[in-house]
């Protein structure tokens, strides 16, 4: 899929809604810009933190752990590794 977009004042561009939806991009999400000499490559680089937090929360609930129990377990693991 390709689209032609325009550069606005101060170099601003608008990514088409279909691209934002496909790559789950939101306002203030970082985008990596790569100069390929023959062109420019834009790559979505969304933060992985919300996804990781969501996965941890799902696992915590699945195991029936409270947040305090989860934190305690992490502290125990860190103590063992020292």
CORUR-V154904 format. One record per backbone hydrogen bond with DSSP energy under -0.5 kcal/mol. NH is the residue of the N-H (numbers start at 1). CO is the residue of the C=O. E is the energy in kcal/mol with one decimal. If there is no record, write none. Layout:
# CORUR-V154904
NH;CO;E, NH;CO;E
This chain:
# CORUR-V154904
5;3;-0.5, 8;6;-0.5, 8;12;-3.7, 11;8;-1.7, 12;9;-1.7, 15;13;-0.5, 19;16;-1.0, 20;16;-2.0, 21;17;-2.8, 22;18;-2.0, 23;19;-2.3, 24;21;-1.0, 25;20;-2.6, 29;26;-2.3, 32;43;-3.0, 34;32;-0.5, 34;41;-2.9, 36;34;-0.7, 36;39;-2.8, 38;36;-2.6, 41;34;-2.6, 43;32;-2.7, 45;30;-1.8, 52;48;-2.4, 53;49;-2.8, 54;50;-2.2, 55;51;-2.2, 56;52;-2.6, 57;53;-2.5, 58;54;-2.2, 59;55;-2.2, 60;56;-2.7, 61;57;-2.4, 62;58;-2.4, 63;59;-2.1, 64;60;-0.5, 64;61;-0.8, 65;60;-2.4, 70;66;-2.1, 71;67;-2.5, 72;68;-2.4, 73;69;-2.3, 74;70;-2.0, 75;71;-2.3, 76;72;-2.2, 77;73;-2.1, 78;74;-2.2, 79;75;-2.0, 80;76;-2.1, 81;77;-1.8, 82;78;-0.9, 82;79;-0.6
